[in-house]
Amino acid sequence: FRPLSSLSLALDYALWGSRPFGFHLTNVLLHAASALLVCLLALGLGASRPVAWVAGLLFAVHPIHTESVAWIAGRTDVLCFLFSGASLGLYLARERPRGAGGRRALLAGSWSCFALALLAKEMAAVVPLWIGCFELARPSADRLLQRLSRALRVVAPWLAIVALYAIVRFLALGVPPPEAPAEHSLARAVLSAPPTVLRYLGWMAAPGELSAYVQNPYVTRLADPRLLGSLLALGLLAVFLGRLARDRPEVGLLAAMLLVSFAPILNLVRIAGPPDMGALMAERFAYLPSFVFLLLVATLGEMALARLPRAASRRTLAAVGLAIVAPLFAWRTVERNRDWRDEVAFFERETAHTPGAPLLWTNLAQAEMRAGRPAEAERAIRRA
């Protein structure tokens, strides 16, 4: 149930017909707007201008976003972030001194953007969690329960919009949640969450081998090395960030926002997908979390550079680091785009990466038939 995304495709079709160029142009423009929004959100969350621009630049060229932009149907994630980010940004803007009427208008705009984000993709439900983290991070002498109560009161309007969305989707329109495969259970989803989160963090930090068809087998027992190893790694990371947050409270805020960003994509309610993908993962699901991740990384980089005694050394090292990372990400994005140039190239790439997925071989066979290559299609269907 994503009517806003469907409407955007209908508008593209009215403008461009079946010509792909126009659809791709819309995706690229939406992604460019999202990258600019990252800069504005970073400033709203208290980041310095250099940190904000670095986060926005890395967001613009990050290879993990290729699937959301190069695949026309991936627009759902881009639209979702654009309106989710706008909702968060308008909420943050109300913190600045202004009249009561101005604050009410900003809140109304935030609620409206949040509703539109939900109509683009249900992953927008993370917005009230972001706002809750922001409220809990406020300096306060109140006890934890009092702070939780205050945060809940603040996010209540956004939660009410989620409830209204659920009523319309599930009761009024009868659009059901995706069917879960037999091997899925809430317990397996919970056990699979730590290694899945660690894998997403790895993709965002070092986007090497990316694929549109990711097999991520469920964790089924407590003694699974993937579970134990990921818990250890995430625990060490939490301790490291916790120590840094003593000097820079925004580190704690960003870490909390990053953690809750994964909530909608950990299959607690099973995401639709083939059973052999296990605990379903996808590059496009990282579109929203990557905004917080890149802002956190840029903030940590600024903190590390601040230890250098000379300002000139800090600027030089920052420029050299950015001159290496940004072009490297951009080159990887260009390479990844080549995988999406046509459907035969796409499915050849994906079958090479995940040769044990029957669905990919079946789709390759169909693509080869449409390309007028029956012999290649027969080979692919035999592999399927």
N, C-alpha and C positions, 0 to 999 in steps of 0.2 A: 504494500500500500504506500506508494510514493508518487502521489499525483503531481507534485511540483516538478519533479524530474521528468515525468511523462509530458507535462505541459511544455517544458523547455524543449523537448525533442519535437513536439508537434509544431512549435513556433519555428524551429530550424527547418522542419520539412516544408512549412508554408513559404519560407524564404528561399530555400535551396533545392527543394525537391529531393531527389535521391543522390545528389552530388555530395560526396563525403567531405569536400573541402570546408564547406560552411559549418558542418557539425564539429569538425576538428578545430576550426577557428574559434568557435564558441568555447570549447573546452580549454583552449590555451588562454583565452582572455579571462575566463573565470579563474584559472589557476594563477594568472598574473595578479588579479585582484586579491586572491587569497594570500599571496606572498606579501603584498603591500599591507594587508590586514594584519599579518603576523607582526610586522614592524610596529603598527599602531597599538596592538594588544600588548606587545612587550613594553612599550612606553607606559601604557596604562597600568601595567603590573609593577612599575617602578624601575625598570631596567634603564641603563644609560643609553644614549643615542648610538654609540658604537655597537653595543650588545644588540640593540634592536635591529640595526641594519644588517649585522652579521647573521642574526637568526633569520631575517627575511630573505637574504641572499641565498643562504644554504637551503632554506625551504623551497625557493624557486627552482634550484638546480638538482635537488636530491633525487637520486635514481629510484628510490622507493615509490615516488609519485608517478612514475611512468605509466603504470597500469591505470591509474585513475584518470590520466589526461589523454594518453594515446588510445585507450579503449573508450569509444564513445559512450557506452553504457556505464563506464566508470564515473561519469559525471555526477552520479548520485552522491558520492563522497565529497566531491568538490563543492557542490551546492550546499550540502549539509554543513561543511565547515564554514562556508562563507556566511551563512545565516546564523550558525552557532556562534562563530566568532563575533559577528555583529551584535548578537544578543549579549555576550559577555562584555564586549567593548562599551555598549551603551550603559550597562550596569556599572562598569568601572567609572564611566564619565560622570555619573551622578555623585561621585565622591567629591568632585571639584565644587568650590563655592558657587552657588547660583540660587535663584529664587525657588520657592516651593513648587511653583508651576513648572519651571524648567526641569526640576527633578522628577516630577510626575510624568512629564512628556517623555523623558529619557526612559523611565521604567516602562511606560506603555510601549515605546518602541522596542525595548528589550524583549518584552513578552511577545509582541507581534513577530519579531524576528525568530524567536524560539519556536513559535508555532509553525512558521514557514520551514524552519530547519527540520522539524519532525516530519513535515509533509514531503521533504526531500529524501530523508532516510532516518530510520528509527534510532540510529546511533547518536542522534542529537540529545538523547536523554542524559548524556554526560554533563550537559550545561549546568543543571542545578547542583551537581556534585562539584564542579569547578567553583561555583559561587559559594557553596558550603565550605570548601577548603579556604577560600579567601576570607570568609567571615570568621572561621576558627583561628586563622592566623593573625587576626587583629590583636595588638597588645591589649591585655586586659588582666585585671586582678581577680576576675570572677573565677569560680570553680568550674571544673570541666563540664559538669551537668548544666550549669547555667549558660555556659558558652554554647553547648550543644543545643539547648533550648532556644537561644537567641538565633543561632544559625538556621534552625528548622523554621522559625517564624519568618526569617528573611526569604528562604527558598520556597515557602509555601505556595506563592502564585505560580512559580514554574512547575511545581509538583502538581498543582491543580490542572495546568495545561496538559501535562502528561496523562492525568486521569481522564480528561476530556477526550484526548486523542485515543486512548484505549477504548473508551465507550463508543466512539464513532467507528473505530476500526473493527473491534471484535463483536460488539453488540448490534450497532445500527447497520453496518455493512456486512458483517459476518465474514471478514477476511481473517482466516485462521493463522496462527503461527506456523512456521515450517514444520513438516513432519520430521521427527528424529529417527535415525536408524536404530535397530534393535540393540546394538551394543552401546548406545549412549545412555548415560545416567548422570544425575546430578553429582553423585560421588566421584565418578570418573572425571567429570568436568572440573571439579575442585582439585583433584589430584593432578590433573594435567595443567592446571593454571600456572604454577611456578615455572616449569620448563617452557611453556608457551610464552610467558612474559619475557623470560630471558632471551628467547629466540627473537622476539620482536625487537628487543633492545639491541641485539647483535645486528639485525638488519639495518637499524637506524644508525648505528655507530660505524659499521663497516659493510656497506651494501655491495657485497661481492657477487655471489651466485644467486640471482633472483629468478623466480619462476611464478607463473600464474597458476600452477597446479602444485600445491604443497601438501605432501603427506606428513602428517603429524600424529603418529599413533597415540592412542589414549594411554595414560598411566593407569595401571590396574591394581597396583599393590604399593604399600608404603615403603617397601625395601627397594623399589626401582631406583637404580643409580641416577637416572635423569632427574627424579624428584629430589633425591638427597643432594645431588650436586648443585641443582638450581637453587634449592633453599639455602645452601651454604653461600653461593655466589651472591644471591640477593640479600642475604643477611649481612655479609661484609659490605656490600654497597650501601645498605641502609645505615650501618654504623659510620661509614665514611661520610655520607651526606649529613647525618645527624651531627657529627662533630663540626662540619663546616657551617651548619645552620646556626651554631651558637654565635658566630661572628656576623653571619649574613642571613637573617631570618627568611629572606626571599628564597634561599636555597631550599629550606624546609617546605615553603609554600609550593614551589615548583615540583618538588619531589612528590608531594601529596597529590597535586593535580595530575602528574604523570601516572601515578598509581591508579587513581580512579578512572583515568582515560581508558584503561584496559577493561573496565567492568563490562561494557556492552559487547566485547568481542572475545570473551573467554568461554562462550558456549554454555553458560549457565542456563540460558534458553538456547537450544541448539540452533546455530545458524544453518541456513539451507545449503546443502552441498552433497556431493557423492559420499557414500559411506566409507570408501577406502581412503578418504582424506583424514579420517580420524577426528581429533579435536581441531576443527576447521580453522585454518589460518589463511590470510591473503595479504599481499602487499597493500592493496587498496584500503584495508581495514586500519592501516597505520597512518592514514592521512591526518586524522584528528590528533592522535597521540604525538605524532612527530613535531607538531607545533610546540608543544611543551618541552619535548626532549631537546630540540635544537636550541630553545631559549635557555634551558638549564645548562647545556654544554657551553653555550656562549658566555653565560654567567660564570661558570667554573673557569673558563679560559681567562676571563677578565680578572678573577681572583688570583689565578696563578701568576699572571703578568704583573699584578700589583706588588708582588714580592720582589721584583727587580728594582734596584735602587734608582736607576736613571730613567726618566720619562722617554728619552730618545731610544733607549734599548727596548722599552716596552712597545713603542710604536713600530719599531723595525721588526721585532719578533712577531707581532700581531700581523703585520702586512705580509711577511714571508709565509706564515702559517696559512693565512687566507688565500694567498696566491698559489699555494699548493693544493689545498683541500677543495676550493670552489671549482677550479678547472678539472680536477680529478673527478669530482661528482658530475660535472657537466659532461665530460667525455663518457662517463659510464652511462649517463642518461641517453646520450646520442646512440651509443651501442645498443642499449636496451630497446630504444625505439625501433631499431632495425628488425627486431623480433616480431614487431607488430605491423610490418609493411603490407602483408596480405595474409589470408587465412592459411594457405599452404605453408608459408614460411613460419607462421606462428605455431601451427601444430607439429611441424617438423622439429622446431626448437623445443617444444614442450615434451614431445615423446622422447627426445634425446635426454632431456633432464629427468623425466619420470617415466621410464620405459615400462613399468609395471602397472600402469593405469589403463584399463580397457577403454574407458570413455575417450581418452585422447586419441587412441588408434582408430576408434570408430569415427570420430570427428575428422581425423586426417583423411580417412578413406572417403568420406563425403566431400571434403574439400578437393581431393584429387579428382573425383568424378565431375565435380562442377568445373574443374580446370581442364576437363577433357583428357584425362590420363587414367584410363581404366586399368592398365597393368599395375601402376603404382597403387591405385585404390585397392586392387585385389590383394596385394602384398600387405597393405595396412590392415585390411579387415581380417586377414589370416592371423596377424599378430594380435588383433583384438580378441 
